Amino acid sequence: MKHWLPATSFLVGMASLISCASANDLDVIVTRASAKAAAERKIEPMPLVDDSVFLRRIYVDLIGRIPTDAEVRDFATRPAKGRREQLVEELLKDDRFSDRWTIFFADMLRLRSQASGGQALIAYVHNAVKTGMPYDELCRRLIYTNGKAGRIPEVGFILGDDADPLAMASVTSQVFLGVRIGCAQCHDHPFDVWKRRDFYDMAAFYGKTRRFESQLTKIIYATEADQTTIMWPPEGVGPAEERKPIAPRFPFPIDESKDTPGYIKRLAAVRQAKIAAIPVAKGPTVDDLLESTSDKVAKATTGKLAEELATADAKKDIRKIDVQKGLYKPSELREQLAQSVTDPRNRYFSRALVNRVWKTLIGRGFVEPVDDFRADNPAALPEALDYLADEFVASDYDLRTLVRLIVSSEAYQRAHCPTDIDEPTRVMMETQLLATPVRRMIAEAMYDSIVTAGHLFEPKHSPGKNERTIREIVRVPKGGKPGEISQPVSLAAANKGPAMMAGAGGPAMAAATGYALEDAIELDFNSILKEQGEEEVELDEMKAMSKEELEAQRMVQQRMMRSSTEYEDKIVTRVVDENPVFNSSLRMQSPAPEGHFLRIFGQPNRSDLGDLRDDSASMRQALMMLNGRVTHEAARVGDLEPMYRLLTGKAVNVEKAVQLAYMEILTRQPSSEEINDARQIIGDAATPVDGMADLRWILMNCNEFRFLP
């Protein structure tokens, strides 16, 4: 089994040295393929976009938010030649790139924070993107790993579908290969070559996998049994006595040509270069280790005495013996499956991921829907798809290399079709890459862009500037005082009882109050992985309980269930200093609760296979933008913002303030007509600050803000 080698600063730029790929090669392929269609319709391709449009696209697509005014000005100071490529390289290394593309994988892999091991799995995928783990290595680990939920993050993938062999057969083929073989579960596929037997052959790789949950410790884990649950023929088909265990078989074709393709040779070269780049660890020599009878070597290399090291090693050995080789048996069948799925000669694997990334960045996949590759659903411009798939494999399945190729191409940087063009022509131009489709920001990018434009990642009001008195109805224990509850609790939450009230002010509170439908709880992915890695295995700490101890525990639980506290409603008055700070939605628990900003703007629930993002507009979206808290707070002008100094004091400059508002929100300069309209809006308000709040609210609610130019 090949193991992944973490990226280093040397390796980040190595792909461009070893791979012969370039955006120009892609441009040549696309131009050649689309020239015929353009000539037949006598249509010229749309021109490349200007810098302001490119800036907005690239920031939203790569790091999930619009650029700031400072970032726009910094870009403008750079030499025109090569600055787009330079910016792309910087954004690929930005911390937010990992956050944004974790969202991509979370949608694709249907990662859910509340699923068994889901939070640790999301953190693990984030770390894989951040450190440059090759995509094939990530997928192998997700497919074959067994273990305890949370402690071994990768196992969260199979536990997300309860380790159901039939479900996992559909998931593996559709997610990793872009083939909906699940349609053959009950009968031969009606539109493709897949037979029912193919589906069961695939499911047999998961036939011995079991999900277990300890009733005593509530530990959830996946392991392997001795017998498979997958039988042929399926239940209800033919006599029961004829049903027998089925041997697994990978039904998808793999290139078996004798000659090694060029892209695989380049893949081998990249991997060899990575191995050669690993520095040799320096430490005590062999003679030092043999001659040392003291703690000198151990103390020098680890900071611990030899006795301490021996004790720690012994504990590790015990855990390995009792747990790793006992409960969490590895899956040989799924290791075989993982190797077949990620085989460089398996064209389905690389093309499926390329198609998804292309759809994310361009707006339309080579194959639509993105997870439905079949003979009667051919790819548009298959030469371009195959070229990108080859380059992706040759780069050692490096996501950043693939993204770099796409965003550096003319296809990505073309303008949209004219608004007055007829629908058939528009579809043809977008399909043949003569123009880019109009795309709305994904929900997370829109949320973070509002926060960015409104300066809400940091406090923007001085302390005491926004104090106001509010009256609330709170529920407290009967006879108690309102102060006994640290945070006000809404009636909706209180009616759910003490269990809900225990989390007052947390996620449950936010879901109940109605005005906090945009709040995000930021997760520290590094801490999540560290906590999972450091936690002790519960089985090591378990102690046998006597019948008397179990009975005493049962009686205590019964008394707790019988006791009930009576509550009463009281009106309290308090002064709050409204200076809100919003966290990034890219790191919040996901999917968000029903009714949250992100869900309203299309974030999928990630429970159903093939549940893609919904880009359709709705009245709820309009109401969220018009009346939502994040838009309201973003529109307000804080005295700590640069905008404030242009609207108050002796140096008032309304025109410059309007220009700054357009740049911060729409990433462009306003026209003279827009400046005149803005002057009127600001002039009609009670104060210039209030007028600017109205203008910013208007700009955030226009289509130009929500859709990428």
N, C-alpha and C positions, 0 to 999 in steps of 0.2 A: 504494500500500500504506500503510495507516494504521500509525503507529508509536506504541508505548506511551509514556506520560508518567509518570514515577515519582511516587508519592504524596508529599505533604508533610503537615506537621502541619495545615495549613489544609484539605487535601483529605480527611483522615481522617474528619472529621465532616460533610463537605459533603453526603453522600448524603441525610441526614435532612432537609436544608433544601430540596433540589430534588425528591426523591421524595416522593410523597404517601402512601407505604406506611406501615403501622403494624401492630403485632401485633394490635391490635383488629380491623382489617379481616380478617385471617386468622381470628381467632376467630369473627367473624360468619359467614364463609363455612363454616367447619367446623361451627359450631352448627346452621346452617340445613340443611346436608347430612346431618348425623347425627341430627337430631331425629326424623325419621320412623322410623328403625330403632329408636331408643330407645323411642319411643311404642308401636311394634308389640310389642316384647318387655316393655314396662312396666319398663324399666331406667333408673335414673338414672346420669348420668356420674359417674365417680369424682371425689372432691374434689381440689383442688390440694394439692401436698405442702407440708410445713412447711419452714422455713429450713434445717434441718440436712440434710434430704434434697436440697433444691435445691442447697445448697453442694457436696455430694459429686458430684452429677450434673454441675454446670456446670464444676467444676474438672477432672474426669476428661475430659469431652467437649471442652472448649476448650483445655486445656493438658496433658492427658495424665497427670495424677496427682491424688491426693486432696489436700485442703487440709491445711495444718499447723495445729497448735493455735493458734499466733499469728494465723493468717489467720482462723480461726473466731472468735476473740475480737475481732479488729478489726471483723469484719462485725457482730457483736452490738452494738457501740458506735454504729453508724450509725442515723440515723432510719429507722424501719420503712418509711415511704413512699418509694418510689423506690430503695431500696438494692439490690434485685436488678438493676434496670436499670443502676445505677451500677457494680456489680460486673462485669456483662457487658461494659461498655465498657472497663473496666480489663483484663480478661482478653483481649479482642480485640487490645489493644495489647501484651500480654505477649510477650516473646521466644519463650516456649515455645509460643505459639499457632502460630507458623510451623513449629516442629519437629513439633508434633502433626499439623498438616494437610499437612505434607510426606509423612507416613506415609499419609494418605488418598490423595494423588495418586500416591504410589509404588505402592500397591496397584492403583489404577485404571489407571495407565499401564504397569504391570508393569516398574517401574524396578529394575534390578539392578546392584549395585556392580561385579560382575565382568564384566559385558557390555562390549562395545566402547564406550568413552566413557560408561559407565554412572555412574561416580562423579561425573564433572563434571556430568552431566545431573541427578542428584539434587541436587547443590549449586545448580544453576541453578534448578530448580523451587522449592527452598527460598527462594532469593533473590526469586523471583517472588511467592511467598506473602508474604514479609516486606515487600516494597516495594509490594504492592498492584497488581501487574500485572493488568490485566483478563484474565479467563479466556479470552476469545475471542482476544486477542493471543497468549497463551501457546500456545494450540492451533494457531494459524496458523503460528507459528514451528516448532513440532514437526513439522508436516505438510510444510512446503515447504523446510526448510533442508538444504543440502548442505554438505560440508566435511570436515575432518579430525576424527577421533574425539578427544575430549578438548579440543582447542584451540577448537572451536566446539561448546559443550555441547549445543545443541539437536539436533544431528545424531545424538546417541546414541539418540534415539527410533526412527528408521528403521533404524539399524544394529542395534538390539536384535532385529530380525527379519531381519537380513541383507539388508535392502532387497529382499526377495522381494515382487514385485507382488501375487501372489495372497494371501500372508499379510497384506500391508498393506491390501488391500481389506477383508478381514475385520476387522482391527484397527480401522481408521478408522471403519467403520460401527458396530461393536459398542461400542467405547470411547467415542467422541464422540457417537454418535447413539442408542445403546441399541437397535440393530437387528442381529439375527443374520443378516445377509445371506450369511454364509459357508455357511449351509446350502444355498444355491443354487449352490455351486461345481460340484457334480457333476450336479445335476439341478434342476428347478424346485422352489422351496421347498414342502415338503409342507403347511405350515400357514399360509402367508402369500402375499402377492401377488407376491413377488419371483421373477423368472425367472432362468434361468441366464445369459441375455444381460445382465441387469441387473448381475450380479456381474462379468462380464468388462468391461462398460462402466466399472465403478468401478475395476477393476484396471488399466485402460488408463492412468489418470492416473499410475501408477507404472511404466508399461511401459518408459520410457527410463532409469529410475534404476538405477545400478549400484553395487555395493559392490566396492571394490578394496583389495588388501593388497599393499604392496610387499615382495617377497621379500628385498630388500637392507636396507631401513630398517625394515621391519615397520610402516610407516605404514598405518593403515586409514582410508579415507575413502569418502564417497558423492559421486557426480557424475552427470552426465547423458550418455547416449550419443545418437547420431543416429537410431538405429533402435529401435523398440519390440519387446519380446518377447511382447506379448499379441496373439494371433491369433484370428480367428474364421472358421469354427467351431473348437472346441477340438480338440486332437489326438485322433485316433481316431474323430472324428465326421465322416463324409462323406469324399469324396476329398481327398487331400493337396493337390492342385493348387488346390482351392477355398479353402484357408486364406489369409487376407489380414490385414494389420495392421488393428486395430480402433481407431476414434477414440473417445476418452474421452467419457463422458456421465454427468452426475450424476443418478442414478435416483430420488432422494428428492424428494418434492413440497415446494415452497416457496410460501408465501402470495404470490399475485400480484394481490391486490386493489389497486384504484387508490387508495383512501383510505389514508393513512398511519396505522397504529394509534397510539393514544395512548402506549403504552409506548415506541414507537420515537421519537416526538416528545420524550419525556422523556429518552431516551438521548442524542439530539442536544443537548439542553440541558445535560446533565451534561458531555458532551465539550467543548462550547463554554466552559463555566465553567472546566474544567480548563486549557484553553488560555489563557484570560484571566488565570488565577491565576499563570502562570509569570512570575517576575520578569525584567525586562530586564537582561541582563548589562552590567555597567559595565566600561569599558576605555578605551583610548586613542581619541581622536576621529579622524575621517577626516583632519583637518588635521595632527594629530600624526603619523599614519602616513605622510602624503605628505611632510612636511617633515623627518622624522627621517632622517638619514644615518648615525647612530651606533647603538650597541647600547642606547640609553637605553630605548626602548619595549620591546624584547624582554626586557631585564633586569628591567624593572619589572613586566611582566605574567607572565613565566614563570620568572624566576630564571636564565635561560640566555642566553648570548650569541647573537646572530643567526647566527653561523657554526655554532654547535652545533645550532641549530634547523634550519638548512638541511641539515646532514648527516643529522640524524634524519629529516627529511621525505623526503630522497632515499632513505634505506633503506626507509622505509614504502612509497614509490612503487614501488620495485623489487619488494618482496614482493607488492604488489597486482597488479602486472603478471605476475609469474612464477607466482604461486600462485592468487590468487582468480579471475583470468580464464582461467587455464590448466587446472589440474587440477579445481578445484571449480566446475564449471559450475552456474549456478542452474537451477531447474526451473520453467519457465513453466507446465507442465501442473499441477504440484502447487500452484503459487500459485493457479491457477484453482480447484482442488479446495478449498484452504484457505478461499478466499473463500466458496465455496458452503456448505461445512460450517458456517462461523461466521456466515453471513448472519443478521441479526436476524429475518428473516422465516422462517427455518428453525426450526420449532417443535420438531423432534426434538432439536436441539442444546441448547437451554436446558432443556427438560424432562428430558433424560437426566441432566444434572448435578444439577438440583434433586432428582431422584428418588434419586440416590446420596447426596447430603448429608442428605436426609430420612431415609433408611434408617440412616445413621450416627448421627444424633442421636435419632431416635425408636425405631428398632429394627425397623421394617417399612416397606418402600418403598410408594409409591402403586402401583407396578407391581412385581410379583415374578415371576421374578428381576429384578434391577434393570437388566439389560442385554437385556431381551427384550420390547421394545415391539412389539405386533402387534394386529391387529384383534380376534382372539379371546382376547386377554389384556388386557382393559380395566383402566384405572386405578381404584382405589378413590378416591372423592372427586375426580373429575377437575377440579372447579371450583377446589379448593384447589391442585392441581398447576399448573393454568394460571395462577392468580393469582401463585403464587410464581415461576413461569417469567417472567411479565411483569415482576415487580418486579426479578428478577435482571438481565434485559436492561436495564431502565430505569436501574439503578444503574451502568451500564457494566460489567456482568458482574463485580461486586465480590463476592468470596467472603464478606467480613466482613458485608456488608449482608444477604446470604442467611442466614448463620448467626445474625445478630442477630434477624431476623424469626422464625426457627424457635424459638430458645431463649426468646424473650420471649412466646411464645404459650401459651395454656392447654393446647393439645395436648401440648406438651413438659413442662409442669409438672403434669400429672395423675398421680395415684397408680396403682399396679398393680391388677389385678383381685384380689379375695379369693382365697385359696388353695383354698377349698372350692368354687369355681364350676365348673360343667361345661365341658368343652372347647369345644363349639360356641358357647356364650355368650361364653366368653373370646375366641375368635377374632373373633366378631362385634364385641365391644366394642373390641378392639384395632384392627380394620380400620376401624371407624367413628370412631376417635379418642375413644372414651368412656373409655378407659384406655390407659396406656402399656405396651408389652410389657416383660417382664423381660429385661434385657441383662447379659451378662457383660462386664467390662472387656476391651478388646482387649489382646493380649499385652504390648505396649509400656507401656500404662498400668498394667497390673498389676505389671509389673517395677518401674517407677518409683515406684509407690505403696508397694510393699514397701520400697524404698530410702528413700522419704520418711518412712514410719512408723518405720523403724529408724534414722533419722539417719545414713545411710550415704553421703550426698553429701559429707560432711566427716568428718575423723577424730573419733571419739567416745571413744577411749581415750587416756589420757596415754602418752607414750613409755615403754616398759619395763613396762607393766602386763600385757601379754599375751605375754611371751616364752615360747617353748617349744622344746624340742629335738626335731628330727626326723631320721630316718635315711632316706637315699634311695639307690637304685641309679642310678648315672650311667654313661654310656658315654663313654670318653675314648680318644684315639689310643693305640695300644699303646705301653707304656713311658712314657706321659705321666702327669701328675698331675691329680687332679680339679679343681684350681684353674685349669687351663688352659681350662676351659669356664666362661664367666661365669655361666651359669644351669644348674641341673640339667636333664637331658634324660631323659624317660621312655623305657623300653625300646620302647614302641610307636612313638615318634618316631624313636629311634635306628635301629630296624630298617629304616626307610625310607631310610637313607643320609645322606651329608653334605649333600645338598640340603635335607633336612628339618631337619638339625641346625643349619644356618646361621641358621635363624629361631627358634632356641630361645627360649622365653619369649614368642613372638608368637602369632598366631592359630593356627598349626599346632600349637604346643605346647599351647594351651588346648584344642584339639579332641581331643588325644590323652590328656590326663591324666585326664579323667573327672570331676574335681571342679571344673572351671572351666566348666561348661556354662551359666553365667549371665553370664560376663564380657562386657563390652561395650567395644569400641574406639571412642572418641568421635572423630568427624570434625569438623574445623574447615571449615565450608562456605565461609567467606569466603576462607580460605587456598587452598582447592582452586581456586576461580575465579580468584584472583590468580595462582596458579602457572600455570594454563592460559593466562591472558592474557599472561603475561610470557615464556613459553617461546619460544625461537626456532624457526622453521620448519626442520625437518631438511633440506629440499631446498636451503636457502640454504647449509648447512654441508657438504653432500656434496662429496667430492672423488673424481675418477676414480682407480681403483686399477689398477695394471698387473697383468699376468698373474703376474709374479714375486711381487708383494705378496699377491695372492689365494692363491697356492700356499703362501706362508709362513704366512699366516693359517690355512689348512686344516691344515697340519702341526702347528701349535701346538695347535689344537683336538683333533686326534687324540691327541697326547701327553697332553693333559689327560684325555681319555676313558679312555686305557689305564691311567693312574695310579690306583691305589686305595689308600686308607688302611685299615689294619686297626684295629679297635677292640676294646676289652675293657671288661667291666663292673667297677665298683668301688663299694663302699659308703662313703658319706660321711655325716658327722654335722655338722649345722649348727644354729645358734640363729636362730630367726626371731621378729620382733616382729609379732604378728598384729593389725594395726590397719587393716583393709581399707577402702578408699574405692571406691565404685562410680560409674561414669559413667552418664549418661542413655542408655537404650536408644533414644531417639528419634533419636539422632545416630550410631548405630553403623552399620557397613557392613551392607547388607541386600540380599537376605534373609539371615538368620543361617544358620550351618552347620546341617546336619541334626542333630537331637538337642539343639540349643540350647533354652533356656527359651522363647524367642519362637516357635520353630517348634513346640514341643510344645503351646503354647497357641494355635495356630491361624494364625500368620503364614504366608501362602501363599508358594510358591516363585517365583511371578510369571513362570513360563516359559510356562505354558499359558494361552491366551485363555479368559477366563471363570473363571479359578481364583480363587474368592472365599475369604474367611476361613472357617475351620471352627470353629464355636462349640461343637461337641459335646464332652462330657466323656470322659476316658479315664483308665485306671489310671496311665499315665505322668505325667499331670498331677498326680495325687494324690501319687505318689512324689516328684515334683520339689518340691512344696510341703512334704511331710513331711520329706524328707531333704536338700533342696537347700541349697547354701551361702548363697545370698542370704537365704533365710528364716531359716537358723540365725544368721547374723551380725546380721540385723535384730532378732531376738528378744533377743539379748544386750544387757545394760544397760551402757553405757559411763559412766565416771566424769565425762565432760564433758557428759553429758546432764542436763537439768533433772530427769528421773526419778530420777537417782542420789541427789540431795540429799534426796528424800522417803523413801528406803529405808535410809539410813545416817546415822550420827551421832546427836546428841541430839534432833534435830527430826524423828524418823520419823513419817510420816503415811501409813499404808498405804491408807486410804480415798481420800485425795487422789491417791495414786499410781495407784490403780485407775481413778479418774475420768479422769486424764490418759491412761492407756493406751487406754481406750475412745475418748476424743476423738481421739487421734492415729491410731488404727487404724480405727475405725468411724465417726468423725465424729458421735458422739452421746454422751450421758451414760448410764451404766449404771443399771439398775433396782436396787432394794434387794436383790432376790434375787440378781442378778448380782454385786453387791458382796459379799454373804455367801459366794457360791461362790468368788469371787476371793480373799477372805481365807483360805479353807481351802486353796486351791492354794498360796498364798504361805507360809502357815504350815507346811505339810507339807514344804517344801523346806529344804535345809541352811541357807540364808541368804535374807533377803528379796530380795536381788538375783537369786539363782538362781530363786526362786519367781516373780518378775516375768518373768524370761526364759521360764519355762514358760507363764505366762498370755499373754504376747504371742505366743508360738508358736501357742497354741491359737486366739487371735483371728484371726491371719493365715491359719489353715487352715480357718476357718468359711466357709460359703457367703455370709454377709452381707458378708464382705470382698471376695469375688470379684465379686459381682453388684451392680449399681447399684440402690439402693433406689427 
